[in-house]
């Protein structure tokens, strides 16, 4: 989040889920008055408790769960795409990353999860293609977009 390489202390603090006090893209968006919405791993909410205008976190400590966090994120996507009261929408998907780490890159679950992610990206693109410029996309777990009006 800060743009610097994590060290041992950063990793330990992330495991404790403490509030993140260093400068970051999330704190800068909040500081600039951008209305930010988040769905995904609850660690973000613990690290940035005041940064999101609307949020829903899901416990993701168990890396062997490939579906729960993603399902909770996806069930909120359509409703958010129909709203116009946000500037930044952060969707943190974990399933594909967890499958890769636990089962490896050749797991039969990879194809299923990639097709699921393709459909989500397609629905976001189709809904917002005239309104959004994607400034950065991490396809293993995160999609970040800014609305352009």
PyMOL commands that set and color helices and strands:
alter all, ss='L'
color gray80, all
select helices_A, chain A and resi 8-16+25-31+43-47+68-82+95-102+108-128
alter helices_A, ss='H'
color red, helices_A
select strands_A, chain A and resi 36-41+54-58+88-92+132-138+142-147
alter strands_A, ss='S'
color yellow, strands_A
deselect
rebuild
show_as cartoon
